[in-house]
Amino acid sequence: MTQFDRGRGINATRVVASTLGVIAGLLGLEHGYFETLQGNLTPSGIVISAIGAPCQVNEAWNGCEPAMTIVPSFFVTGILAIVASLIVIVWAAVFVRRKHGGMVLILLSVAQLFVGGGFSPPLLGMIAGAAGSGIDAPLTWWRAHLSLRSKHVLAKLWPWPLIACVGWSCGEDILGYFFNDALRNLLPLTIVLSLGLPLLSVLTGFASDIQRQTGVSPSY
């Protein structure tokens, strides 16, 4: 047990890293599943659409889930994406707290990227890995560069950005199914939600742990 485990309360950074990593893995599984449905077709290039016909890139709110692959087969790409994503899920859920666990998660996310796991899932996995590198760490840089007020405000926000991130990740496909055109017109907002919520989750997790480590509890 480290000195930072002795403080009361939950390790927010670990929760953020594990949750974001699991979400990244689940989203990668989705990409892999759709890629296997395209069979043994050979991709026309390194950048592919995970969802095949009749999905039209210019008409679908998600752009038919773009991805990249170095494997000349949609089916094999999908299988590899599923395997890589499952490994990401297991590592994020169980092993991310180990020494260099965050860096390993980043490397797994890079592998996921090159075998059809999409673009946003690996990016989310990398954010999770970066957060994982801060588990049980003193977070010295953040202590020095966040004002007392910022740390207090961010700590009070915990865990709502993470809850919102989970909700958005689970609900975006449902919203896209029923409101495709609306989400296409709100593409900048969806990008902000998909990237901003995970980053804010990391910041609030760091702030919460800083206050836990120093024995200061935010007034909820």
N, C-alpha and C positions, 0 to 999 in steps of 0.2 A: 504494500500500500504506500503510495507516495504522499508527500505532505499536502498535496492538493486534494487527495481523496478524503482527508480528515474533516474538511468543511462540510457543514450540513447542506442538504439539498441535492438535487439531481445534477449530474454532469451534463449540462445543456449542450456543450460542444459535441459530446459523443452522440447524443440523441439526434442532433442535426446531421452529423456525418453519416450515421447509420441510415436515417430516414431518407436523406437525399440520395444516398447510394442505392438503396433498395428501389426507390422510384426510378432511378436511372436504369437499373437492371430490368425492371418491369417494362419500361418504355422500349428498351432494346429488344426484349422478347417480342413485343408487338411488331416491330420492324421485321425481325427474323421470321415470324409466322407469315406475314404477307409476302415476304420474298420467296419462301418455299412454295407458295401457291402459284408462282410464276414458272415453276418447273425448271428444267435444265436449259432454259434459254440462256444465250450468251449476252451479257450486257454490252451495250454499244460503246461504253466508256467507263471510266473509273467512278464517275458520278451517276447514280441510278435513282430510280423511284421505287421505293419499297412496295408500294401499292401499284399493281399493274392495271391494264385496261379492265373496265371502261373508265377508270379514273383519269381525269384530264388535269395536268399540272396547273393550267391557267384558270381552271374553274373550281378546283378543290381548295378549301380554306387552308388545308395543311400542305398544299403543294404535292400531294400524293406521297408524303413522308420521304423527302430526299435523304439519300445516304450515299456512302461510297464503299467500294469494295476492290480488293486486289485479286479476287477469285473470279475466274471466267465462267461462272455458273450461278444463276439466281438461287437454285435449290441448295447447292453447297454453301453459298453465302448465307442463306437463311439458317441453315443448320449451325454454321459457325457462329452466327450472330446470337442464336439461342444459347449455345454452349457458353460463349463469352459472357452473355448477360446473366446467365445462372451463376457463373463464378463471381461476377460483380455483386450479385445479390447476397450470396453466401459470405463473401469477404466483408461486405459492408455491414451485414447483420451480426457477424460473429467475431471477425478478426481485426476490424479496423483499429481497435484500441491497442493492438500490439505495437512493438517498436517498429518504426517505419511502415506501419499499417496504412497511413494516409498516402505515402508515396507509392506503395504497391497498388492501392486503389486507383491512383492516377494512371499508372502503367497499364492496369487492366482496362481502364476506360479508353486509353489510346488503342489498345488491341481491339476493343469493341468497335471503335471508329472505323478501323480498316477492314472489318469483316461484315459490314452492313448493318451495324447497330444504330445507324442514323447519325445526325449531327448534334441535336440537342441532348439526347441521352448521354453520350460521352462527355459533353461539356458539363452537364449536371454532375456526372460522376467525378470529373476533375475538381469541381467546386467542393463536392463531398470529401474528396481526398485531401484538398487543401485544408478543409475544416478538421479532418481527421488528424492532420499533423499538429493541430493545436490541442488535442486531447491531453489533459493532465499537464500541459505546459504552463509556464508562468505568464505567457502572453505579454511579455515585457514591452514589445513594440506598441501593442494596442493600449497598454496602460499609459505609455508616454504620449501617444498621439491623440487619444480621445479625452476630451475635457470631462470633468466630473459630471457636468450636466448631461453631456452626450451619453456617458456610460449609464447614468441613472435612467434617462429616457429609454435607451435601447433595452436595458435590463427589464424595465416595466413592460415593454412590448412583448417580451418573450412569454409564451411560445406562439403567439398569434400569427406572425408571418409564416412560421413553419406549418401551422394548421391550414392557413390559406393556400400555401404551396401544395400541400397534399390534396386539398379540395380541388384546386385548379387542375392539377395533374390527372386526377381521377375523373373530372367532369368535362374537360375540354373536348374530348371526342364526342361526348353526348351532346354538348352544345353545338359542336360543328355539324353533327348529323341533322339537327333540327333547324339550325340558324347558320347554314353555310355562308350565304351571301353577307350576312351581318358580320361574321367573323372575318371574312375577306376584307371588308371595308374597315375593320378595326385591327388590321394586322399589326400596326405599331404597338397597340395596346397589348395584344397577345404576346408580343416579343418582350415587352416590359414585364409582364406578369411572369413569363416563363424564365426570365433571367433575373429580374429584380427581386422577386420573392425568395429564391434560394440565397441570393447574396445578403438580403436583409435578414434572413434566418440565421446565417452564419454570424453576422454582426451582433444580433441580439443574443445568440448563444454565447459568443465571446464575452459580451458585457455581463451577462448573467453569471458566468463562471468567474469573472474578475471580482464581482461583488461577493460571490460565494467564497472565493479564496481569501478575501480580505475580511470576511465575517460581516459584510454589510448586506442587509436584506432590503430590496426595493419595497416600497409601500404600495401594495396592489390595491 
